[in-house]
Amino acid sequence: MAEKLELIVAGAAGRMGRTLVTLIAQEPSLALVGAVEATGHPALGSDAGELAGCGKLSVVVDDDYAKLAGCDTVTLDFSSAQAAMQHLEIASERGAAIVIGATGFTPEMDKRLRSLGPKTRTLVSPNMSVGVNVLMKIVAEVAAAVPDFDVEITELHHRFKADAPSGTALALGRAVVQARGRELGGNVIFGREGLTGERPHDKIAILALRAGDAVGDHTVLFGGRGERLELIHRSQSRESFAQGALRAARWLAVQKPGLYSMRDVLGF
């Protein structure tokens, strides 16, 4: 490996992309060697550092990921589900490591991702925050300990978020049902309207809220008779996601080919 870890940021003009570029520029052990955006994006041709507000870095935002990815690079991909799949196709051919934080994958995309991922070093997580991943572990333990409690999950994000519910809310839901020996499909209610009748005991519910510039809040409520337990994580800034992604990149760079998650990075 090079003296500095060489990083490519996909989705470089987005909120997460700009945060990552800024943090990379501040860390002497990291080097930004590529910045990627979609074809036709107005940021193409801009300096990634100036775009992020951290000064000129002499890395131009490009739309050709294929000419940047190599076996010594790690890509931090916070673009879109479709773009991330295209990048993974290239990374798997080049042996390039890739950290995917994009969400909104269809079942077909997810199947393809799990086929391609092990061909190189791939880490996929809907949320790179250390706190959220600890929450997922705790949620699974609680779900198994109180199998008779109802489970309601709510998530709040900024008004610009394109997919709902969040990938993190779905992952939390998956953690609950799998801890109880089931799968998410067919066992979840997405919002409610009208005369819904009595709540089905064997299902969990997920509700998505969108307002203002909220970075990301997730609440998992376990409701029993005469008591309830609420587990909450609130992201105060995107830096929590970005720092987790950089931690994942450092870890992934020295791993063997495989498909990993943040739980692998954190050791549980």
N, C-alpha and C positions, 0 to 999 in steps of 0.2 A: 504494500500500500504506500501511497505517496506520503510525504511528511505531513501534509495537510489533508484532511478528508475533503475530497472534491464533491461538491453538491450541485444538483440541478433542481431548480424550483419550477414545477409545472403549476400553472395558475398564478403566475408571478404578479399579475396586476390586481388580483383579488385581495380581500382583506387579510386572509391568512398568508397568502403569498408575500405580500408586502411586509408583514410582521416577520416572516421567516428570513427574508432578505436582510432586514435590519439587524436581526439577531446574529445572522451568519457574519455580517460585516463587522460586528463587535467582538467576535471570537477568533483569536489568533490561530487556533488549531483547525479552523474551518476555512474553506475557499469556495466561493460561488463561481462555478465554471459555466453555468448555463441558466437561462431563464426562458420559460416557454409560455406562450399564450395561443389562443385559437386563431386560425386563419381569418384575416379581416378585422381582428381586434384593433382598436385605435391605439393601443399601447405598443404595438409592434414597431421596432426600430428605436424605441426609447432605451435609455440607460436604466437598468434595473434598480440601481441604487438611487438615482435621482427620482425615479417613479415611486420608490418606497419612502423617500424623504430623508435618506441617510447619506447623501452625497454620491458623487460619481464613482462607479465601481468598474467601469469599462467592460461591462457585460451587457450586451444588447438583447432585448426581448425578441425572441425568434419564434417562428411557428413550425420549425423543422426539428422535432425531437430526435429523429433518427440520426442526425449528424452530430448530436451532442452525447448521446448515451454510449457508455463504454464500460468495460469490466471493472474499471477502477472508480467509477462514479456511483453515487447513491442519489436517486431521485426522490424528492419530496413532492408528492402529487396531491394537490388540493384543488384540482381543476373540476371537471364534471365526471359523472360516471362513464359516459361514452368516451370522453377523451382519455380517462384513466385506463380504460380497456385497450385503447389503441396504443398507449404508452407501454402497457404491460406486454402486449404482443411483441413490441420492439425490444423491450428489456429482456424478455425471455430468450429471444434470439441472440442477443449480444452478451448475455451473462451479466447484465447490469443489475445492481441491487435497486429495489424500489419500495418506498414506503407510501402506501396509499391511504389517504385520509378522506378521499372523496366518498360521498354517500349517494343513495338513490339508485342502487343497482337493481335491475330486474332479476327475476329468478334465472332467466337464461344467461344474463351477464354473470351472475354469481356462480353458476355452474361452470362457465368458461374460465372465470377467474381461478376457481379451485383446480382446474385442469392445468392452466398455464403457470400458476404461482410457483409450484415446486420445481419448475424447470430452471429457476434462478433463485436469488435471495429476495423473497417477497414478504413484506409485512403489511397486513391489512387491519385497520382498526377504525370504526366509525368515530372514535373519540380518543385522541392521544393524551388527554389529561391524565396525570397519575391519579388524581383524586377520583375521577370517574371510574377508572379501572379497579380501584380499591372498592368503590361502591358496588360494582358488578359482582365482585367476589362476595361481599357481605350480603347482598340481595339474594344470591343463590343459597347461602347458608340459612338465612332467615326463612326463605320460601320452603325449604325442606323441614325446618323446625316447626313451622306453623302451617301445615297443609290445609287446615280448615279455615284459614283467614282469606277473605276476599283481597284481591290485589288491583289497585288502580294506579296508573302511571300518567303523570302529566309532564309536559315539556314546554318551555317557553324559549322562543328565539326571535331574532330581529325580523322585521317585516319584509326583508329582501330574500329570506331563505326560500329556495325553490321547491324543496321536497318536504312532505309531511306524511306521517310523523318523522321525527329525526331518526337518523341511523342509531343514535345512542339510545333513544327510547325503545326502538325495536330490539336492540341488543339486551337491554334490561329486561324486556318482556321475555325474550328467548331464555335468559338466565333463570327467570322464575319458572317457566313451564318445563324446562329441561330438568331443573332440580326436583320437579314433581313427576318426572318420568313421562313427559309429553313433548310435543312439538308445537311451535307457535302457530302454524297454519291451521285454521279452523277453531282455534281456541282463544281468539282475541276479538274484542269489540272496539271499533274505531269510532269514538264519539257516540252521541245519542241524540235522538230527536223524536218528539211525539210521545204517544202512549206506549212506552217500551215494556211495560209490565215488570214483574219481579226480576231482579238481577240474577242471571244464571250463575250458580255457585262455581261451576267448573270452568269458567272463563275469566280471563283478565281483561282489563280495559286500558286503552291508551288514548289520550287526548292531547292534541297539538294546539298550542297558543302562539300567536304571532303579534308582536307589538314593538314599535319603536326600534331601538338599537340594542335590545337585550342580546347579550353574548351567548347565553345558554344556561338554563336552569332545568334540573330534572328532579322530580319527586316521585318516590315509590311509596305508596300508602298500603299498609297491611291492616285490614279492618276485621276485628273479631267481635264477639259479643261483650259489650261493656268496656272495650278498650281498642285502641288503634296505635300503630307504630308507623312513624313517617321517617324515611331516610331521604335526605336532601343533599344535592350538590349544586352549587352555584359558581359559575365561571365569572370572575370579575373582569377578566380581560382575555384577549386571544393569545396572550403570551403563555398562558397555561397549556394551551394546545401546542403552540410552537415549541416550547421547551421540551415537551414530551416527544414531539416529532424528532427533534434533534437528538434526544437521548436514544430514540429508536434507531436513528440513522447510524449513530456511533456503534451501537450494538450489532446491527444488521451487517455492517461492513465486514465484520470478521467471522460471520457465520457460514456454515455450509449451505448449499442450495436447499430450499424448503419454503413452506408457507407458514408464516409466524403471525402472532398477535402481540399486543402490548403486554399480555399476561406472561408471555415468554420473556419479554424484556425485563419485567418486574420480578420474575422468578416465582410465580405462583399460578 
